[in-house]
Amino acid sequence: MTISCLPIIGNLLPAGQPDSYTATEPIGVAELREVIKSKWCLSCRTSDGSSTSTGCGTYYLLAEIDGDVLVVRGEFVGVR
């Protein structure tokens, strides 16, 4: 399956592995909460952004879209 966009998250780029994608733009903490509450989000974990040069945190999630499970990595900004 090839996908280029997810609700709330926005545009995605293939990340090199099958069914693995990277979000092209950071999302806010409020948007990340909405993603986590979405029916298509199977699981999500985050890492703290204090150790990154941009101050953004990173999220990793499993999403189920039309029966296919995708791995999505992206950044979020704001306080969790």
Backbone atoms as SQL, in Angstrom:
CREATE TABLE atoms (id INTEGER PRIMARY KEY, chain TEXT, resi INTEGER, resn TEXT, atom TEXT, x REAL, y REAL, z REAL);
INSERT INTO atoms VALUES
  (1, 'A', 1, 'MET', 'N', 0.846, -1.183, 0.000),
  (2, 'A', 1, 'MET', 'CA', 0.000, 0.000, 0.000),
  (3, 'A', 1, 'MET', 'C', 0.887, 1.240, 0.000),
  (4, 'A', 2, 'THR', 'N', 0.556, 2.212, -0.814),
  (5, 'A', 2, 'THR', 'CA', 1.250, 3.483, -0.823),
  (6, 'A', 2, 'THR', 'C', 0.271, 4.555, -0.379),
  (7, 'A', 3, 'ILE', 'N', 0.702, 5.349, 0.566),
  (8, 'A', 3, 'ILE', 'CA', -0.154, 6.412, 1.104),
  (9, 'A', 3, 'ILE', 'C', 0.675, 7.691, 1.150),
  (10, 'A', 4, 'SER', 'N', 0.044, 8.828, 0.936),
  (11, 'A', 4, 'SER', 'CA', 0.791, 10.083, 0.920),
  (12, 'A', 4, 'SER', 'C', 0.305, 11.076, 1.966),
  (13, 'A', 5, 'CYS', 'N', -0.804, 10.751, 2.657),
  (14, 'A', 5, 'CYS', 'CA', -1.369, 11.699, 3.611),
  (15, 'A', 5, 'CYS', 'C', -2.213, 10.952, 4.641),
  (16, 'A', 6, 'LEU', 'N', -2.174, 11.424, 5.882),
  (17, 'A', 6, 'LEU', 'CA', -3.038, 10.902, 6.939),
  (18, 'A', 6, 'LEU', 'C', -3.805, 12.061, 7.555),
  (19, 'A', 7, 'PRO', 'N', -5.033, 11.809, 8.025),
  (20, 'A', 7, 'PRO', 'CA', -5.773, 12.869, 8.703),
  (21, 'A', 7, 'PRO', 'C', -4.973, 13.406, 9.894),
  (22, 'A', 8, 'ILE', 'N', -5.061, 14.688, 10.116),
  (23, 'A', 8, 'ILE', 'CA', -4.425, 15.408, 11.220),
  (24, 'A', 8, 'ILE', 'C', -2.916, 15.527, 11.001),
  (25, 'A', 9, 'ILE', 'N', -2.244, 14.441, 10.654),
  (26, 'A', 9, 'ILE', 'CA', -0.790, 14.439, 10.485),
  (27, 'A', 9, 'ILE', 'C', -0.378, 15.162, 9.213),
  (28, 'A', 10, 'GLY', 'N', -1.090, 14.960, 8.145),
  (29, 'A', 10, 'GLY', 'CA', -0.757, 15.615, 6.882),
  (30, 'A', 10, 'GLY', 'C', 0.060, 14.725, 5.966),
  (31, 'A', 11, 'ASN', 'N', 0.952, 15.347, 5.208),
  (32, 'A', 11, 'ASN', 'CA', 1.709, 14.648, 4.175),
  (33, 'A', 11, 'ASN', 'C', 2.754, 13.698, 4.751),
  (34, 'A', 12, 'LEU', 'N', 2.941, 12.587, 4.044),
  (35, 'A', 12, 'LEU', 'CA', 3.904, 11.563, 4.437),
  (36, 'A', 12, 'LEU', 'C', 4.852, 11.267, 3.287),
  (37, 'A', 13, 'LEU', 'N', 6.067, 10.888, 3.639),
  (38, 'A', 13, 'LEU', 'CA', 7.041, 10.414, 2.657),
  (39, 'A', 13, 'LEU', 'C', 7.434, 8.989, 3.018),
  (40, 'A', 14, 'PRO', 'N', 7.658, 8.139, 2.025),
  (41, 'A', 14, 'PRO', 'CA', 8.131, 6.781, 2.328),
  (42, 'A', 14, 'PRO', 'C', 9.448, 6.844, 3.099),
  (43, 'A', 15, 'ALA', 'N', 9.610, 5.933, 4.067),
  (44, 'A', 15, 'ALA', 'CA', 10.801, 5.957, 4.931),
  (45, 'A', 15, 'ALA', 'C', 11.798, 4.850, 4.600),
  (46, 'A', 16, 'GLY', 'N', 11.628, 4.190, 3.474),
  (47, 'A', 16, 'GLY', 'CA', 12.612, 3.197, 3.064),
  (48, 'A', 16, 'GLY', 'C', 12.226, 1.752, 3.310),
  (49, 'A', 17, 'GLN', 'N', 11.437, 1.511, 4.334),
  (50, 'A', 17, 'GLN', 'CA', 10.961, 0.161, 4.626),
  (51, 'A', 17, 'GLN', 'C', 9.514, 0.049, 4.136),
  (52, 'A', 18, 'PRO', 'N', 9.065, -1.159, 3.797),
  (53, 'A', 18, 'PRO', 'CA', 7.664, -1.303, 3.378),
  (54, 'A', 18, 'PRO', 'C', 6.711, -0.820, 4.478),
  (55, 'A', 19, 'ASP', 'N', 5.692, -0.087, 4.069),
  (56, 'A', 19, 'ASP', 'CA', 4.656, 0.418, 4.982),
  (57, 'A', 19, 'ASP', 'C', 5.210, 1.283, 6.112),
  (58, 'A', 20, 'SER', 'N', 6.326, 1.970, 5.856),
  (59, 'A', 20, 'SER', 'CA', 6.954, 2.848, 6.835),
  (60, 'A', 20, 'SER', 'C', 7.041, 4.258, 6.241),
  (61, 'A', 21, 'TYR', 'N', 6.597, 5.255, 7.024),
  (62, 'A', 21, 'TYR', 'CA', 6.506, 6.616, 6.516),
  (63, 'A', 21, 'TYR', 'C', 7.014, 7.626, 7.538),
  (64, 'A', 22, 'THR', 'N', 7.393, 8.796, 7.026),
  (65, 'A', 22, 'THR', 'CA', 7.796, 9.923, 7.865),
  (66, 'A', 22, 'THR', 'C', 6.905, 11.111, 7.534),
  (67, 'A', 23, 'ALA', 'N', 6.365, 11.750, 8.563),
  (68, 'A', 23, 'ALA', 'CA', 5.555, 12.951, 8.372),
  (69, 'A', 23, 'ALA', 'C', 6.459, 14.097, 7.928),
  (70, 'A', 24, 'THR', 'N', 5.985, 14.912, 7.006),
  (71, 'A', 24, 'THR', 'CA', 6.828, 15.986, 6.461),
  (72, 'A', 24, 'THR', 'C', 6.859, 17.238, 7.328),
  (73, 'A', 25, 'GLU', 'N', 5.859, 17.423, 8.187),
  (74, 'A', 25, 'GLU', 'CA', 5.778, 18.625, 9.034),
  (75, 'A', 25, 'GLU', 'C', 5.469, 18.240, 10.467),
  (76, 'A', 26, 'PRO', 'N', 6.013, 18.977, 11.434),
  (77, 'A', 26, 'PRO', 'CA', 5.650, 18.717, 12.839),
  (78, 'A', 26, 'PRO', 'C', 4.178, 19.053, 13.088),
  (79, 'A', 27, 'ILE', 'N', 3.607, 18.411, 14.082),
  (80, 'A', 27, 'ILE', 'CA', 2.254, 18.734, 14.531),
  (81, 'A', 27, 'ILE', 'C', 2.339, 19.221, 15.976),
  (82, 'A', 28, 'GLY', 'N', 1.298, 19.874, 16.437),
  (83, 'A', 28, 'GLY', 'CA', 1.252, 20.344, 17.814),
  (84, 'A', 28, 'GLY', 'C', 0.800, 19.242, 18.759),
  (85, 'A', 29, 'VAL', 'N', 0.942, 19.480, 20.034),
  (86, 'A', 29, 'VAL', 'CA', 0.534, 18.504, 21.050),
  (87, 'A', 29, 'VAL', 'C', -0.971, 18.242, 20.975),
  (88, 'A', 30, 'ALA', 'N', -1.764, 19.275, 20.743),
  (89, 'A', 30, 'ALA', 'CA', -3.218, 19.091, 20.633),
  (90, 'A', 30, 'ALA', 'C', -3.551, 18.170, 19.457),
  (91, 'A', 31, 'GLU', 'N', -2.858, 18.348, 18.343),
  (92, 'A', 31, 'GLU', 'CA', -3.087, 17.477, 17.189),
  (93, 'A', 31, 'GLU', 'C', -2.637, 16.048, 17.488),
  (94, 'A', 32, 'LEU', 'N', -1.528, 15.901, 18.205),
  (95, 'A', 32, 'LEU', 'CA', -1.056, 14.563, 18.570),
  (96, 'A', 32, 'LEU', 'C', -2.088, 13.858, 19.445),
  (97, 'A', 33, 'ARG', 'N', -2.709, 14.583, 20.368),
  (98, 'A', 33, 'ARG', 'CA', -3.783, 13.991, 21.188),
  (99, 'A', 33, 'ARG', 'C', -4.925, 13.487, 20.312),
  (100, 'A', 34, 'GLU', 'N', -5.290, 14.282, 19.309),
  (101, 'A', 34, 'GLU', 'CA', -6.367, 13.881, 18.400),
  (102, 'A', 34, 'GLU', 'C', -5.988, 12.640, 17.596),
  (103, 'A', 35, 'VAL', 'N', -4.739, 12.577, 17.170),
  (104, 'A', 35, 'VAL', 'CA', -4.258, 11.383, 16.452),
  (105, 'A', 35, 'VAL', 'C', -4.397, 10.158, 17.342),
  (106, 'A', 36, 'ILE', 'N', -3.945, 10.269, 18.585),
  (107, 'A', 36, 'ILE', 'CA', -3.977, 9.133, 19.513),
  (108, 'A', 36, 'ILE', 'C', -5.408, 8.672, 19.766),
  (109, 'A', 37, 'LYS', 'N', -6.355, 9.599, 19.791),
  (110, 'A', 37, 'LYS', 'CA', -7.761, 9.247, 20.016),
  (111, 'A', 37, 'LYS', 'C', -8.449, 8.716, 18.760),
  (112, 'A', 38, 'SER', 'N', -7.826, 8.864, 17.609),
  (113, 'A', 38, 'SER', 'CA', -8.429, 8.424, 16.349),
  (114, 'A', 38, 'SER', 'C', -8.558, 6.909, 16.295),
  (115, 'A', 39, 'LYS', 'N', -9.620, 6.440, 15.650),
  (116, 'A', 39, 'LYS', 'CA', -9.848, 5.000, 15.532),
  (117, 'A', 39, 'LYS', 'C', -8.751, 4.303, 14.747),
  (118, 'A', 40, 'TRP', 'N', -8.125, 4.999, 13.823),
  (119, 'A', 40, 'TRP', 'CA', -7.094, 4.381, 12.982),
  (120, 'A', 40, 'TRP', 'C', -5.732, 4.291, 13.668),
  (121, 'A', 41, 'CYS', 'N', -5.545, 4.966, 14.798),
  (122, 'A', 41, 'CYS', 'CA', -4.272, 4.904, 15.532),
  (123, 'A', 41, 'CYS', 'C', -4.302, 3.709, 16.478),
  (124, 'A', 42, 'LEU', 'N', -3.468, 2.710, 16.191),
  (125, 'A', 42, 'LEU', 'CA', -3.429, 1.499, 17.011),
  (126, 'A', 42, 'LEU', 'C', -2.573, 1.682, 18.256),
  (127, 'A', 43, 'SER', 'N', -1.475, 2.405, 18.129),
  (128, 'A', 43, 'SER', 'CA', -0.602, 2.681, 19.273),
  (129, 'A', 43, 'SER', 'C', 0.298, 3.854, 18.931),
  (130, 'A', 44, 'CYS', 'N', 0.813, 4.502, 19.972),
  (131, 'A', 44, 'CYS', 'CA', 1.699, 5.645, 19.774),
  (132, 'A', 44, 'CYS', 'C', 2.643, 5.744, 20.963),
  (133, 'A', 45, 'ARG', 'N', 3.899, 6.042, 20.683),
  (134, 'A', 45, 'ARG', 'CA', 4.847, 6.352, 21.751),
  (135, 'A', 45, 'ARG', 'C', 5.597, 7.610, 21.367),
  (136, 'A', 46, 'THR', 'N', 6.080, 8.314, 22.356),
  (137, 'A', 46, 'THR', 'CA', 6.771, 9.574, 22.100),
  (138, 'A', 46, 'THR', 'C', 8.112, 9.579, 22.807),
  (139, 'A', 47, 'SER', 'N', 8.997, 10.417, 22.301),
  (140, 'A', 47, 'SER', 'CA', 10.259, 10.662, 22.987),
  (141, 'A', 47, 'SER', 'C', 10.371, 12.159, 23.230),
  (142, 'A', 48, 'ASP', 'N', 11.035, 12.502, 24.290),
  (143, 'A', 48, 'ASP', 'CA', 11.161, 13.890, 24.716),
  (144, 'A', 48, 'ASP', 'C', 11.992, 14.682, 23.717),
  (145, 'A', 49, 'GLY', 'N', 11.598, 15.924, 23.497),
  (146, 'A', 49, 'GLY', 'CA', 12.306, 16.767, 22.554),
  (147, 'A', 49, 'GLY', 'C', 13.417, 17.587, 23.160),
  (148, 'A', 50, 'SER', 'N', 13.630, 17.511, 24.467),
  (149, 'A', 50, 'SER', 'CA', 14.636, 18.376, 25.100),
  (150, 'A', 50, 'SER', 'C', 16.056, 18.055, 24.649),
  (151, 'A', 51, 'SER', 'N', 16.288, 16.859, 24.146),
  (152, 'A', 51, 'SER', 'CA', 17.640, 16.489, 23.726),
  (153, 'A', 51, 'SER', 'C', 17.870, 16.717, 22.234),
  (154, 'A', 52, 'THR', 'N', 16.870, 17.226, 21.507),
  (155, 'A', 52, 'THR', 'CA', 17.034, 17.463, 20.080),
  (156, 'A', 52, 'THR', 'C', 17.405, 18.911, 19.821),
  (157, 'A', 53, 'SER', 'N', 18.028, 19.167, 18.701),
  (158, 'A', 53, 'SER', 'CA', 18.437, 20.526, 18.372),
  (159, 'A', 53, 'SER', 'C', 17.238, 21.421, 18.068),
  (160, 'A', 54, 'THR', 'N', 16.141, 20.840, 17.604),
  (161, 'A', 54, 'THR', 'CA', 14.962, 21.637, 17.258),
  (162, 'A', 54, 'THR', 'C', 14.015, 21.828, 18.432),
  (163, 'A', 55, 'GLY', 'N', 14.178, 21.041, 19.500),
  (164, 'A', 55, 'GLY', 'CA', 13.265, 21.106, 20.628),
  (165, 'A', 55, 'GLY', 'C', 11.980, 20.347, 20.392),
  (166, 'A', 56, 'CYS', 'N', 11.862, 19.709, 19.235),
  (167, 'A', 56, 'CYS', 'CA', 10.666, 18.925, 18.919),
  (168, 'A', 56, 'CYS', 'C', 10.786, 17.536, 19.524),
  (169, 'A', 57, 'GLY', 'N', 9.663, 16.988, 19.962),
  (170, 'A', 57, 'GLY', 'CA', 9.621, 15.598, 20.365),
  (171, 'A', 57, 'GLY', 'C', 9.346, 14.746, 19.134),
  (172, 'A', 58, 'THR', 'N', 9.559, 13.458, 19.264),
  (173, 'A', 58, 'THR', 'CA', 9.308, 12.533, 18.164),
  (174, 'A', 58, 'THR', 'C', 8.207, 11.570, 18.568),
  (175, 'A', 59, 'TYR', 'N', 7.295, 11.287, 17.636),
  (176, 'A', 59, 'TYR', 'CA', 6.280, 10.270, 17.880),
  (177, 'A', 59, 'TYR', 'C', 6.464, 9.138, 16.870),
  (178, 'A', 60, 'TYR', 'N', 6.126, 7.970, 17.323),
  (179, 'A', 60, 'TYR', 'CA', 6.140, 6.764, 16.491),
  (180, 'A', 60, 'TYR', 'C', 4.768, 6.130, 16.673),
  (181, 'A', 61, 'LEU', 'N', 4.072, 5.868, 15.582),
  (182, 'A', 61, 'LEU', 'CA', 2.754, 5.270, 15.738),
  (183, 'A', 61, 'LEU', 'C', 2.498, 4.178, 14.721),
  (184, 'A', 62, 'LEU', 'N', 1.581, 3.315, 15.093),
  (185, 'A', 62, 'LEU', 'CA', 1.050, 2.309, 14.186),
  (186, 'A', 62, 'LEU', 'C', -0.348, 2.762, 13.812),
  (187, 'A', 63, 'ALA', 'N', -0.609, 2.817, 12.527),
  (188, 'A', 63, 'ALA', 'CA', -1.911, 3.245, 12.032),
  (189, 'A', 63, 'ALA', 'C', -2.483, 2.145, 11.158),
  (190, 'A', 64, 'GLU', 'N', -3.784, 1.910, 11.297),
  (191, 'A', 64, 'GLU', 'CA', -4.450, 0.953, 10.427),
  (192, 'A', 64, 'GLU', 'C', -5.355, 1.707, 9.463),
  (193, 'A', 65, 'ILE', 'N', -5.011, 1.625, 8.189),
  (194, 'A', 65, 'ILE', 'CA', -5.760, 2.287, 7.135),
  (195, 'A', 65, 'ILE', 'C', -6.209, 1.235, 6.127),
  (196, 'A', 66, 'ASP', 'N', -7.485, 1.097, 5.950),
  (197, 'A', 66, 'ASP', 'CA', -8.057, 0.122, 5.008),
  (198, 'A', 66, 'ASP', 'C', -7.496, -1.286, 5.211),
  (199, 'A', 67, 'GLY', 'N', -7.312, -1.672, 6.479),
  (200, 'A', 67, 'GLY', 'CA', -6.838, -3.017, 6.802),
  (201, 'A', 67, 'GLY', 'C', -5.337, -3.191, 6.756),
  (202, 'A', 68, 'ASP', 'N', -4.596, -2.179, 6.302),
  (203, 'A', 68, 'ASP', 'CA', -3.132, -2.237, 6.268),
  (204, 'A', 68, 'ASP', 'C', -2.560, -1.487, 7.464),
  (205, 'A', 69, 'VAL', 'N', -1.532, -2.042, 8.079),
  (206, 'A', 69, 'VAL', 'CA', -0.884, -1.396, 9.219),
  (207, 'A', 69, 'VAL', 'C', 0.358, -0.661, 8.731),
  (208, 'A', 70, 'LEU', 'N', 0.454, 0.608, 9.102),
  (209, 'A', 70, 'LEU', 'CA', 1.558, 1.470, 8.699),
  (210, 'A', 70, 'LEU', 'C', 2.332, 1.916, 9.929),
  (211, 'A', 71, 'VAL', 'N', 3.627, 2.117, 9.755),
  (212, 'A', 71, 'VAL', 'CA', 4.474, 2.691, 10.792),
  (213, 'A', 71, 'VAL', 'C', 4.740, 4.137, 10.375),
  (214, 'A', 72, 'VAL', 'N', 4.462, 5.079, 11.282),
  (215, 'A', 72, 'VAL', 'CA', 4.631, 6.493, 10.969),
  (216, 'A', 72, 'VAL', 'C', 5.495, 7.144, 12.045),
  (217, 'A', 73, 'ARG', 'N', 6.489, 7.902, 11.602),
  (218, 'A', 73, 'ARG', 'CA', 7.353, 8.663, 12.495),
  (219, 'A', 73, 'ARG', 'C', 7.173, 10.137, 12.153),
  (220, 'A', 74, 'GLY', 'N', 7.126, 10.971, 13.186),
  (221, 'A', 74, 'GLY', 'CA', 7.017, 12.402, 12.963),
  (222, 'A', 74, 'GLY', 'C', 7.464, 13.174, 14.191),
  (223, 'A', 75, 'GLU', 'N', 7.399, 14.489, 14.084),
  (224, 'A', 75, 'GLU', 'CA', 7.778, 15.343, 15.208),
  (225, 'A', 75, 'GLU', 'C', 6.560, 16.119, 15.701),
  (226, 'A', 76, 'PHE', 'N', 6.598, 16.446, 17.002),
  (227, 'A', 76, 'PHE', 'CA', 5.561, 17.292, 17.578),
  (228, 'A', 76, 'PHE', 'C', 6.225, 18.418, 18.345),
  (229, 'A', 77, 'VAL', 'N', 5.530, 19.539, 18.453),
  (230, 'A', 77, 'VAL', 'CA', 6.048, 20.697, 19.171),
  (231, 'A', 77, 'VAL', 'C', 5.095, 21.035, 20.307),
  (232, 'A', 78, 'GLY', 'N', 5.640, 21.543, 21.376),
  (233, 'A', 78, 'GLY', 'CA', 4.830, 21.916, 22.525),
  (234, 'A', 78, 'GLY', 'C', 5.094, 21.004, 23.697),
  (235, 'A', 79, 'VAL', 'N', 4.409, 21.258, 24.803),
  (236, 'A', 79, 'VAL', 'CA', 4.579, 20.507, 26.031),
  (237, 'A', 79, 'VAL', 'C', 3.564, 19.375, 26.066),
  (238, 'A', 80, 'ARG', 'N', 4.041, 18.167, 26.350),
  (239, 'A', 80, 'ARG', 'CA', 3.134, 17.005, 26.405),
  (240, 'A', 80, 'ARG', 'C', 2.229, 17.091, 27.584);
